[in-house]
Amino acid sequence: MSAALSLARRSARQVARPFKAILKACLRYLIRRLSTRFAADILPLEELEKRVAEIAARQDRQEGFHWDHAALARRLAALEDHLDKLLQHSAAPEERAATDETSGALPVIRFAPEEPAPMSPLAHERQYRWDRAG
């Protein structure tokens, strides 16, 4: 039975071989014809690819500018805070005393090590306690 199947397959391949050659020739002809017909359309696609790459680079620069702008705003806010602190320190003694009284009303909790060690151990090896100062 298997001998009959293999004979049938071989004979079908032999019969189909000329048709495959004709089909390949027709497909090659159609591909050449389509490629010459649409060659004018393929060139603008390359141009379009270049323009897309330029736009992507431009967008990257614009996003970078946005992040620079955000960083500049953060730096400006930090400078303003620092300037406020400096201006508060240079205020008159009466004003300084008034601000000290209001800030002294709130309790301050500090995080201090329980026992001082001659060699400082790692942070997770220390035992800490809350020390209320104020």
C-alpha positions as a Markdown table, in Angstrom:
| # | Residue | x | y | z |
|---|---|---|---|---|
| 1 | Met | 0.0 | 0.0 | 0.0 |
| 2 | Ser | 2.8 | 2.4 | 0.9 |
| 3 | Ala | 4.5 | 1.6 | -2.4 |
| 4 | Ala | 1.4 | 2.6 | -4.3 |
| 5 | Leu | 1.2 | 5.9 | -2.4 |
| 6 | Ser | 4.8 | 6.8 | -3.0 |
| 7 | Leu | 4.4 | 6.0 | -6.7 |
| 8 | Ala | 1.3 | 8.2 | -6.9 |
| 9 | Arg | 3.1 | 11.1 | -5.2 |
| 10 | Arg | 6.1 | 10.8 | -7.5 |
| 11 | Ser | 4.0 | 10.7 | -10.6 |
| 12 | Ala | 1.9 | 13.8 | -9.3 |
| 13 | Arg | 5.2 | 15.7 | -8.8 |
| 14 | Gln | 6.4 | 14.8 | -12.3 |
| 15 | Val | 3.1 | 15.9 | -13.8 |
| 16 | Ala | 3.0 | 19.2 | -11.8 |
| 17 | Arg | 6.6 | 20.2 | -12.6 |
| 18 | Pro | 5.9 | 21.9 | -15.9 |
| 19 | Phe | 3.0 | 23.8 | -14.4 |
| 20 | Lys | 5.1 | 25.0 | -11.6 |
| 21 | Ala | 7.7 | 26.4 | -14.1 |
| 22 | Ile | 5.0 | 28.2 | -16.0 |
| 23 | Leu | 3.5 | 29.6 | -12.8 |
| 24 | Lys | 6.9 | 30.8 | -11.6 |
| 25 | Ala | 7.5 | 32.6 | -14.9 |
| 26 | Cys | 4.1 | 34.3 | -14.7 |
| 27 | Leu | 4.6 | 35.4 | -11.2 |
| 28 | Arg | 8.0 | 36.8 | -12.0 |
| 29 | Tyr | 6.5 | 38.8 | -14.9 |
| 30 | Leu | 3.7 | 40.1 | -12.7 |
| 31 | Ile | 6.1 | 41.1 | -9.9 |
| 32 | Arg | 8.4 | 43.0 | -12.4 |
| 33 | Arg | 5.4 | 44.7 | -14.0 |
| 34 | Leu | 4.0 | 45.8 | -10.6 |
| 35 | Ser | 7.4 | 47.0 | -9.3 |
| 36 | Thr | 8.0 | 49.2 | -12.4 |
| 37 | Arg | 4.4 | 50.5 | -12.3 |
| 38 | Phe | 4.6 | 51.5 | -8.6 |
| 39 | Ala | 8.3 | 52.5 | -8.5 |
| 40 | Ala | 7.2 | 56.1 | -8.5 |
| 41 | Asp | 5.1 | 55.4 | -5.4 |
| 42 | Ile | 8.0 | 53.7 | -3.6 |
| 43 | Leu | 10.4 | 56.7 | -3.7 |
| 44 | Pro | 8.0 | 59.0 | -1.8 |
| 45 | Leu | 7.8 | 56.4 | 0.9 |
| 46 | Glu | 11.5 | 56.8 | 1.5 |
| 47 | Glu | 11.1 | 60.5 | 1.6 |
| 48 | Leu | 8.2 | 60.0 | 4.1 |
| 49 | Glu | 10.5 | 57.8 | 6.2 |
| 50 | Lys | 13.1 | 60.6 | 6.4 |
| 51 | Arg | 10.4 | 63.1 | 7.4 |
| 52 | Val | 9.1 | 60.8 | 10.1 |
| 53 | Ala | 12.6 | 60.4 | 11.5 |
| 54 | Glu | 13.1 | 64.2 | 11.5 |
| 55 | Ile | 9.7 | 64.7 | 13.3 |
| 56 | Ala | 10.7 | 62.1 | 15.9 |
| 57 | Ala | 14.0 | 63.8 | 16.5 |
| 58 | Arg | 12.2 | 67.1 | 16.9 |
| 59 | Gln | 9.7 | 65.7 | 19.3 |
| 60 | Asp | 12.5 | 64.2 | 21.4 |
| 61 | Arg | 14.1 | 67.7 | 21.6 |
| 62 | Gln | 10.8 | 69.2 | 22.6 |
| 63 | Glu | 10.3 | 66.6 | 25.3 |
| 64 | Gly | 13.8 | 67.2 | 26.5 |
| 65 | Phe | 13.1 | 70.9 | 26.7 |
| 66 | His | 10.0 | 70.2 | 28.8 |
| 67 | Trp | 12.0 | 68.2 | 31.3 |
| 68 | Asp | 14.6 | 70.9 | 31.4 |
| 69 | His | 11.8 | 73.4 | 32.1 |
| 70 | Ala | 10.5 | 71.2 | 34.9 |
| 71 | Ala | 13.9 | 70.9 | 36.4 |
| 72 | Leu | 14.4 | 74.6 | 36.2 |
| 73 | Ala | 11.1 | 75.2 | 38.0 |
| 74 | Arg | 12.2 | 72.8 | 40.8 |
| 75 | Arg | 15.5 | 74.6 | 41.1 |
| 76 | Leu | 13.8 | 78.0 | 41.2 |
| 77 | Ala | 11.4 | 76.8 | 44.0 |
| 78 | Ala | 14.4 | 75.5 | 46.0 |
| 79 | Leu | 16.2 | 78.8 | 45.6 |
| 80 | Glu | 13.0 | 80.7 | 46.7 |
| 81 | Asp | 12.8 | 78.5 | 49.8 |
| 82 | His | 16.4 | 79.1 | 50.6 |
| 83 | Leu | 16.0 | 82.8 | 50.1 |
| 84 | Asp | 13.0 | 82.8 | 52.4 |
| 85 | Lys | 15.1 | 81.1 | 55.1 |
| 86 | Leu | 18.0 | 83.6 | 54.6 |
| 87 | Leu | 15.6 | 86.5 | 54.9 |
| 88 | Gln | 14.1 | 85.1 | 58.1 |
| 89 | His | 17.5 | 84.7 | 59.7 |
| 90 | Ser | 18.4 | 88.3 | 58.8 |
| 91 | Ala | 15.2 | 89.6 | 60.3 |
| 92 | Ala | 15.2 | 91.9 | 63.4 |
| 93 | Pro | 15.7 | 90.2 | 66.8 |
| 94 | Glu | 12.1 | 91.0 | 67.8 |
| 95 | Glu | 10.8 | 89.2 | 64.8 |
| 96 | Arg | 13.2 | 86.3 | 65.3 |
| 97 | Ala | 12.0 | 86.0 | 68.9 |
| 98 | Ala | 8.4 | 86.0 | 67.7 |
| 99 | Thr | 9.1 | 83.2 | 65.2 |
| 100 | Asp | 11.1 | 81.2 | 67.8 |
| 101 | Glu | 8.2 | 81.3 | 70.3 |
| 102 | Thr | 5.8 | 80.0 | 67.7 |
| 103 | Ser | 8.1 | 77.2 | 66.5 |
| 104 | Gly | 9.0 | 76.3 | 70.1 |
| 105 | Ala | 5.4 | 75.5 | 70.9 |
| 106 | Leu | 5.5 | 72.4 | 68.7 |
| 107 | Pro | 7.2 | 69.3 | 70.2 |
| 108 | Val | 10.2 | 68.0 | 68.3 |
| 109 | Ile | 10.9 | 64.3 | 68.2 |
| 110 | Arg | 14.5 | 63.2 | 67.4 |
| 111 | Phe | 15.7 | 59.8 | 66.4 |
| 112 | Ala | 18.8 | 59.1 | 68.5 |
| 113 | Pro | 20.8 | 55.8 | 69.1 |
| 114 | Glu | 20.0 | 54.1 | 72.5 |
| 115 | Glu | 23.6 | 53.6 | 73.5 |
| 116 | Pro | 26.7 | 55.2 | 72.0 |
| 117 | Ala | 29.1 | 52.6 | 70.6 |
| 118 | Pro | 32.9 | 53.1 | 70.1 |
| 119 | Met | 32.6 | 51.7 | 66.6 |
| 120 | Ser | 29.5 | 52.6 | 64.7 |
| 121 | Pro | 27.6 | 49.5 | 63.7 |
| 122 | Leu | 25.4 | 49.3 | 60.6 |
| 123 | Ala | 22.0 | 51.1 | 60.8 |
| 124 | His | 20.0 | 47.9 | 61.0 |
| 125 | Glu | 22.2 | 46.6 | 63.9 |
| 126 | Arg | 21.5 | 49.6 | 66.2 |
| 127 | Gln | 18.7 | 49.7 | 68.7 |
| 128 | Tyr | 16.9 | 53.1 | 68.5 |
| 129 | Arg | 14.7 | 54.9 | 70.9 |
| 130 | Trp | 12.6 | 58.0 | 70.6 |
| 131 | Asp | 14.0 | 60.9 | 72.4 |
| 132 | Arg | 11.6 | 63.8 | 73.0 |
| 133 | Ala | 13.4 | 67.2 | 72.8 |
| 134 | Gly | 11.9 | 70.5 | 72.9 |
